[in-house]
């Protein structure tokens, strides 16, 4: 009789075959188990459907806040006065006599103050016959003295003086409309007041006319 005992070398030879057979068998058992229907055939299977939550949108109505009047001021708390305090009584001396039968005199309403009339310009800017300077312009400007302040600061330029020639040919209200400072503006006004004119005329009548005159201040080397 052959011995049933197998050597370890003989078992190692078939180890891989036994392992592959075992893996294949376990896979077949798993496939068969997944395909078996365990539910009874008589009852129909009804899947359960979860109830969905319904969301409803509500329109929010905008509320208007009504402004309430401020609360009335709180009344002052009365202060207790001790009995020992002396309250002075005010005596009203009324000397007026009043009678229900007398007729009351209604005072006159206050008189309205007259509105000041706006001052209108009482001169002309352009007339038929403009004012004429008596004498030459060079003679008038020969009276100009260069201010020492302007000379030291070497200020040069043109000063324009505007004024009114009245009905008598006199200069009124001279003012500098273009100045250079350094005392030149004041000097130009001083010389302007020395000028005499033949008055301007409108329709043969002497009138007030606005006039302007330039003064040139130049330092000579």
VOBA-1610 file (N, C-alpha, C; in pm, whole numbers, padded with zeros to 5 digits, always signed):
BEGIN
Unk+00085-00120+00000Unk+00000+00000+00000Unk+00089+00125+00000Unk+00037+00219-00079Unk+00112+00345-00083Unk+00077+00427+00039Unk+00172+00496+00088Unk+00150+00580+00207Unk+00070+00702+00170Unk-00036+00736+00258Unk-00122+00853+00232Unk-00055+00984+00274Unk+00050+00969+00355Unk+00118+01092+00397Unk+00192+01152+00280Unk+00163+01282+00261Unk+00230+01353+00152Unk+00334+01445+00211Unk+00437+01461+00143Unk+00548+01545+00191Unk+00512+01692+00178Unk+00574+01772+00253Unk+00547+01917+00241Unk+00576+01970+00102Unk+00672+01916+00033Unk+00702+01964-00101Unk+00587+01935-00194Unk+00517+01820-00173Unk+00405+01786-00258Unk+00289+01880-00235Unk+00263+01930-00110Unk+00154+02024-00081Unk+00183+02162-00141Unk+00305+02206-00135Unk+00341+02336-00192Unk+00320+02338-00342Unk+00326+02224-00405Unk+00309+02220-00550Unk+00168+02253-00589Unk+00069+02209-00507Unk-00074+02235-00540Unk-00133+02353-00462Unk-00052+02429-00394Unk-00104+02541-00313Unk-00169+02649-00400Unk-00109+02684-00507Unk-00164+02790-00594Unk-00293+02746-00659Unk-00304+02615-00690Unk-00426+02566-00754Unk-00541+02573-00656Unk-00516+02530-00531Unk-00622+02536-00430Unk-00666+02680-00402Unk-00570+02772-00404Unk-00603+02914-00378Unk-00690+02972-00488Unk-00660+02944-00612Unk-00739+02996-00725Unk-00879+02936-00723Unk-00889+02804-00693Unk-01020+02739-00688Unk-01105+02800-00578Unk-01044+02831-00463Unk-01118+02890-00352Unk-01169+03029-00385Unk-01087+03110-00454Unk-01129+03248-00491Unk-01243+03243-00589Unk-01235+03149-00689Unk-01341+03140-00790Unk-01470+03095-00725Unk-01461+03001-00631Unk-01581+02951-00564Unk-01648+03060-00483Unk-01568+03140-00411Unk-01626+03247-00329Unk-01692+03353-00415Unk-01636+03380-00535Unk-01698+03478-00625Unk-01831+03428-00676Unk-01839+03296-00707Unk-01964+03239-00757Unk-02071+03246-00649Unk-02033+03218-00525Unk-02130+03223-00417Unk-02182+03367-00397Unk-02094+03466-00410Unk-02134+03607-00393Unk-02229+03651-00503Unk-02203+03607-00629Unk-02289+03645-00741Unk-02426+03583-00726Unk-02431+03456-00687Unk-02560+03387-00672Unk-02640+03450-00559Unk-02571+03490-00452Unk-02641+03549-00337Unk-02701+03684-00370Unk-02634+03761-00455Unk-02687+03895-00491Unk-02804+03886-00585Unk-02816+03778-00664Unk-02925+03766-00761Unk-03049+03699-00704Unk-03039+03647-00581Unk-03156+03579-00523Unk-03253+03684-00473Unk-03382+03676-00510Unk-03487+03767-00464Unk-03548+03711-00337Unk-03524+03779-00224Unk-03573+03730-00095Unk-03715+03773-00063Unk-03772+03864-00146Unk-03911+03908-00121Unk-04007+03804-00173Unk-04123+03777-00103Unk-04221+03679-00153Unk-04282+03725-00282Unk-04312+03629-00373Unk-04365+03659-00507Unk-04508+03702-00502Unk-04584+03663-00396Unk-04726+03697-00393Unk-04748+03846-00367Unk-04664+03911-00288Unk-04682+04052-00255Unk-04607+04137-00355Unk-04675+04240-00400Unk-04611+04335-00491Unk-04528+04433-00411Unk-04417+04462-00464Unk-04325+04554-00396Unk-04361+04698-00435Unk-04390+04775-00336Unk-04423+04917-00362Unk-04313+05002-00301Unk-04242+05069-00385Unk-04132+05154-00333Unk-04189+05270-00252Unk-04120+05304-00149Unk-04161+05416-00064Unk-04100+05546-00118Unk-04184+05645-00133Unk-04139+05776-00182Unk-04144+05874-00067Unk-04034+05937-00043Unk-04029+06034+00065Unk-04112+06156+00030Unk-04187+06205+00125Unk-04271+06323+00104Unk-04183+06447+00097Unk-04200+06520-00013Unk-04119+06640-00033Unk-04179+06756+00046Unk-04091+06835+00097Unk-04134+06951+00176Unk-04174+07064+00080Unk-04292+07117+00099Unk-04344+07223+00013Unk-04314+07357+00080Unk-04252+07443+00003Unk-04215+07576+00053Unk-04306+07678-00013Unk-04378+07753+00066Unk-04468+07857+00014Unk-04407+07994+00040Unk-04414+08081-00061Unk-04361+08218-00050Unk-04474+08311-00013Unk-04459+08384+00094Unk-04558+08480+00136Unk-04508+08621+00107Unk-04597+08702+00055Unk-04563+08841+00024Unk-04562+08923+00153Unk-04450+08989+00174Unk-04435+09070+00295Unk-04491+09207+00267Unk-04588+09247+00345Unk-04652+09378+00328Unk-04571+09480+00405Unk-04529+09588+00333Unk-04450+09694+00394Unk-04538+09777+00486Unk-04498+09786+00608Unk-04576+09862+00705Unk-04526+10006+00708Unk-04616+10098+00718Unk-04583+10239+00727Unk-04590+10284+00872Unk-04486+10352+00911Unk-04480+10403+01046Unk-04537+10544+01050Unk-04635+10563+01127Unk-04697+10695+01140Unk-04626+10773+01249Unk-04593+10898+01212Unk-04525+10983+01308Unk-04623+11029+01416Unk-04587+11002+01536Unk-04671+11042+01648Unk-04621+11174+01705Unk-04713+11256+01749Unk-04669+11384+01807Unk-04590+11360+01934Unk-04498+11449+01964Unk-04418+11430+02086Unk-04506+11437+02209Unk-04471+11364+02309Unk-04553+11365+02432Unk-04551+11502+02496Unk-04658+11540+02562Unk-04661+11671+02629Unk-04556+11678+02739Unk-04508+11799+02764Unk-04406+11812+02871Unk-04462+11772+03006Unk-04377+11713+03080Unk-04420+11669+03214Unk-04444+11790+03304Unk-04553+11789+03376Unk-04581+11904+03464Unk-04478+11915+03575Unk-04454+12039+03612Unk-04358+12062+03719Unk-04414+12011+03852Unk-04326+11954+03925Unk-04366+11902+04056Unk-04378+12019+04152Unk-04494+12036+04215Unk-04508+12149+04308Unk-04414+12132+04427Unk-04360+12245+04466Unk-04266+12247+04578Unk-04342+12290+04702Unk-04328+12216+04806Unk-04395+12248+04930Unk-04332+12372+04993Unk-04418+12462+05037Unk-04372+12584+05104Unk-04406+12571+05251Unk-04310+12589+05335Unk-04341+12578+05480Unk-04438+12687+05524Unk-04514+12657+05626Unk-04614+12751+05676Unk-04552+12877+05731Unk-04426+12867+05771Unk-04359+12984+05829Unk-04319+13086+05725Unk-04316+13045+05596Unk-04273+13137+05491Unk-04380+13240+05465Unk-04338+13364+05442Unk-04430+13474+05418Unk-04431+13503+05270Unk-04548+13499+05210Unk-04563+13527+05068Unk-04610+13669+05052Unk-04529+13747+04978Unk-04564+13887+04958Unk-04672+13898+04852Unk-04771+13975+04879Unk-04880+13996+04784Unk-04849+14117+04698Unk-04867+14100+04568Unk-04847+14209+04475Unk-04976+14288+04461Unk-04966+14418+04476Unk-05082+14506+04464Unk-05077+14573+04329Unk-05176+14548+04246Unk-05185+14607+04114Unk-05260+14738+04124Unk-05194+14846+04090Unk-05256+14978+04095Unk-05304+15014+03956Unk-05432+15004+03931Unk-05490+15034+03800Unk-05573+15160+03815Unk-05532+15264+03745Unk-05601+15392+03754Unk-05700+15412+03640Unk-05706+15320+03548Unk-05793+15340+03431Unk-05936+15306+03470Unk-06027+15392+03427Unk-06170+15369+03449Unk-06229+15305+03325Unk-06310+15206+03344Unk-06369+15135+03230Unk-06520+15137+03244Unk-06586+15173+03135Unk-06732+15179+03134Unk-06783+15104+03013Unk-06887+15024+03034Unk-06943+14947+02922Unk-07018+15034+02825Unk-07063+15155+02867Unk-07143+15241+02779Unk-07057+15326+02687Unk-06930+15340+02718Unk-06843+15423+02635Unk-06804+15349+02507Unk-06791+15427+02402Unk-06747+15371+02273Unk-06595+15372+02269Unk-06543+15260+02222Unk-06398+15248+02215Unk-06347+15311+02088Unk-06240+15385+02099Unk-06177+15448+01983Unk-06073+15351+01926Unk-06091+15320+01800Unk-05998+15229+01734Unk-05885+15313+01675Unk-05764+15285+01712Unk-05653+15366+01659Unk-05637+15344+01509Unk-05584+15446+01443Unk-05560+15439+01299Unk-05449+15339+01271Unk-05461+15270+01160Unk-05354+15177+01125Unk-05224+15251+01100Unk-05111+15187+01127Unk-04983+15255+01105Unk-04962+15287+00959Unk-04909+15405+00938Unk-04885+15449+00802Unk-04765+15374+00745Unk-04778+15337+00619Unk-04668+15267+00553Unk-04558+15366+00522Unk-04440+15321+00552Unk-04325+15406+00524Unk-04303+15414+00373Unk-04282+15530+00320Unk-04260+15541+00174Unk-04133+15469+00134Unk-04142+15396+00029Unk-04025+15323-00022Unk-03928+15421-00084Unk-03804+15396-00052Unk-03700+15480-00110Unk-03686+15450-00258Unk-03691+15557-00331Unk-03674+15541-00475Unk-03529+15506-00506Unk-03518+15407-00590Unk-03384+15364-00628Unk-03313+15476-00703Unk-03192+15496-00658Unk-03113+15600-00722Unk-03077+15557-00862Unk-03119+15637-00955Unk-03088+15609-01094Unk-02963+15687-01133Unk-02897+15634-01231Unk-02776+15701-01278Unk-02816+15835-01341Unk-02753+15940-01291Unk-02786+16074-01339Unk-02678+16128-01433Unk-02611+16038-01503Unk-02509+16082-01599Unk-02520+15999-01726Unk-02457+16046-01828Unk-02454+15979-01957Unk-02316+15918-01978Unk-02315+15811-02052Unk-02188+15748-02087Unk-02142+15799-02224Unk-02235+15820-02313Unk-02204+15874-02446Unk-02310+15977-02481Unk-02266+16093-02528Unk-02356+16201-02565Unk-02318+16252-02704Unk-02401+16342-02754Unk-02375+16397-02888Unk-02245+16476-02892Unk-02219+16550-02785Unk-02096+16630-02777Unk-02026+16596-02646Unk-01916+16523-02654Unk-01843+16480-02535Unk-01770+16598-02472Unk-01738+16588-02343Unk-01663+16697-02277Unk-01525+16715-02340Unk-01478+16842-02340Unk-01346+16874-02396Unk-01259+16933-02287Unk-01135+16883-02277Unk-01041+16931-02177Unk-00994+17070-02216Unk-00999+17162-02119Unk-00949+17297-02141Unk-00798+17294-02125Unk-00729+17333-02228Unk-00585+17322-02228Unk-00543+17187-02285Unk-00415+17166-02297Unk-00364+17041-02353Unk-00349+16936-02244Unk-00353+16809-02287Unk-00336+16700-02193Unk-00195+16694-02137Unk-00098+16734-02221Unk+00041+16732-02174Unk+00063+16835-02065Unk-00003+16951-02072Unk+00010+17051-01966Unk-00046+16998-01834Unk-00160+16923-01843Unk-00218+16866-01722Unk-00126+16761-01662Unk-00072+16675-01746Unk+00010+16566-01695Unk+00149+16613-01652Unk+00185+16736-01688Unk+00312+16789-01640Unk+00309+16815-01490Unk+00189+16819-01431Unk+00177+16837-01286Unk+00199+16708-01208Unk+00210+16598-01278Unk+00228+16469-01210Unk+00368+16460-01151Unk+00378+16424-01026Unk+00505+16402-00958Unk+00518+16253-00926Unk+00628+16195-00971Unk+00648+16051-00950Unk+00664+16025-00800Unk+00580+15940-00740Unk+00592+15915-00597Unk+00726+15851-00563Unk+00784+15894-00450Unk+00915+15842-00409Unk+00907+15693-00377Unk+00793+15648-00321Unk+00777+15505-00288Unk+00779+15421-00415Unk+00707+15468-00518Unk+00705+15395-00644Unk+00840+15399-00713Unk+00912+15511-00695Unk+01045+15522-00759Unk+01143+15424-00697Unk+01139+15413-00562Unk+01232+15321-00495Unk+01197+15176-00527Unk+01067+15148-00539Unk+01025+15010-00570Unk+01025+14981-00719Unk+01061+15082-00798Unk+01065+15070-00944Unk+00930+15023-00999Unk+00823+15088-00950Unk+00688+15058-00997Unk+00658+15142-01119Unk+00615+15077-01226Unk+00579+15144-01350Unk+00447+15087-01402Unk+00379+15167-01483Unk+00254+15119-01542Unk+00160+15233-01573Unk+00034+15195-01600Unk-00068+15292-01638Unk-00178+15289-01534Unk-00215+15409-01487Unk-00326+15425-01395Unk-00441+15491-01470Unk-00561+15431-01461Unk-00679+15484-01528Unk-00775+15536-01423Unk-00811+15665-01437Unk-00902+15730-01343Unk-01034+15757-01415Unk-01144+15719-01348Unk-01278+15743-01402Unk-01348+15847-01315Unk-01421+15942-01380Unk-01485+16049-01305Unk-01605+16099-01384Unk-01677+16197-01323Unk-01794+16258-01385Unk-01760+16404-01415Unk-01790+16447-01537Unk-01781+16588-01574Unk-01922+16645-01566Unk-01945+16733-01468Unk-02081+16784-01448Unk-02117+16892-01549Unk-02232+16956-01528Unk-02281+17056-01623Unk-02193+17180-01627Unk-02113+17200-01522Unk-02025+17317-01520Unk-01884+17285-01569Unk-01861+17159-01605Unk-01729+17121-01652Unk-01634+17083-01540Unk-01687+17063-01420Unk-01603+17028-01306Unk-01595+16876-01291Unk-01487+16832-01228Unk-01463+16689-01207Unk-01529+16647-01075Unk-01607+16540-01080Unk-01674+16486-00962Unk-01646+16337-00948Unk-01635+16293-00824Unk-01624+16152-00789Unk-01514+16079-00868Unk-01391+16127-00865Unk-01284+16053-00933Unk-01250+15925-00857Unk-01229+15818-00931Unk-01190+15691-00869Unk-01102+15614-00965Unk-01011+15534-00909Unk-00917+15456-00989Unk-00983+15324-01027Unk-00992+15297-01157Unk-01046+15169-01203Unk-00934+15074-01246Unk-00812+15129-01255Unk-00696+15045-01283Unk-00575+15111-01218Unk-00519+15045-01120Unk-00409+15105-01046Unk-00285+15018-01044Unk-00175+15078-00996Unk-00048+15006-00986Unk+00011+15018-00846Unk-00048+15102-00760Unk+00000+15113-00624Unk+00124+15198-00612Unk+00184+15196-00492Unk+00305+15274-00468Unk+00282+15423-00463Unk+00158+15468-00444Unk+00127+15610-00440Unk+00093+15669-00575Unk+00103+15588-00681Unk+00072+15640-00815Unk-00078+15663-00832Unk-00161+15578-00768Unk-00306+15595-00781Unk-00351+15728-00719Unk-00299+15759-00601Unk-00336+15884-00534Unk-00288+16006-00612Unk-00172+15995-00671Unk-00119+16107-00749Unk-00203+16131-00875Unk-00250+16024-00938Unk-00333+16041-01058Unk-00466+16108-01022Unk-00525+16072-00907Unk-00651+16136-00865Unk-00627+16283-00832Unk-00516+16315-00770Unk-00485+16456-00736Unk-00477+16543-00861Unk-00410+16491-00962Unk-00397+16569-01086Unk-00530+16576-01159Unk-00611+16470-01152Unk-00741+16469-01220Unk-00831+16579-01166Unk-00827+16603-01037Unk-00911+16708-00977Unk-00873+16847-01025Unk-00754+16863-01081Unk-00710+16992-01132Unk-00762+17020-01272Unk-00819+16919-01338Unk-00861+16935-01478Unk-00991+17015-01485Unk-01005+17092-01595Unk-01127+17168-01625Unk-01171+17130-01765Unk-01303+17117-01782Unk-01358+17071-01909Unk-01467+17166-01957Unk-01488+17160-02086Unk-01611+17215-02143Unk-01716+17106-02129Unk-01830+17132-02067Unk-01926+17024-02039Unk-01978+16961-02166Unk-02013+16833-02153Unk-02075+16763-02264Unk-02220+16806-02283Unk-02269+16792-02405Unk-02404+16838-02435Unk-02484+16727-02502Unk-02612+16724-02468Unk-02708+16632-02528Unk-02829+16716-02571Unk-02853+16720-02702Unk-02960+16803-02758Unk-02942+16950-02723Unk-02818+16993-02723Unk-02786+17133-02698Unk-02781+17172-02553Unk-02811+17081-02459Unk-02813+17111-02317Unk-02693+17046-02248Unk-02624+17120-02159Unk-02512+17058-02084Unk-02563+16950-01990Unk-02494+16838-01989Unk-02534+16723-01906Unk-02412+16666-01838Unk-02440+16577-01742Unk-02332+16507-01671Unk-02288+16387-01754Unk-02158+16374-01772Unk-02103+16270-01860Unk-01991+16197-01785Unk-01993+16065-01800Unk-01884+15984-01742Unk-01763+15991-01834Unk-01645+16009-01771Unk-01522+16028-01849Unk-01410+15950-01781Unk-01309+15912-01856Unk-01193+15842-01800Unk-01066+15898-01862Unk-00956+15892-01783Unk-00829+15949-01828Unk-00715+15859-01781Unk-00622+15823-01871Unk-00508+15738-01832Unk-00387+15824-01793Unk-00308+15772-01699Unk-00182+15835-01657Unk-00074+15729-01664Unk+00034+15762-01739Unk+00143+15665-01758Unk+00260+15705-01665Unk+00301+15609-01584Unk+00414+15629-01494Unk+00529+15542-01544Unk+00635+15609-01594Unk+00750+15538-01648Unk+00877+15601-01591Unk+00966+15517-01541Unk+01094+15564-01489Unk+01192+15587-01604Unk+01254+15703-01604Unk+01352+15733-01708Unk+01490+15697-01656Unk+01568+15634-01745Unk+01703+15594-01706Unk+01796+15715-01703
//
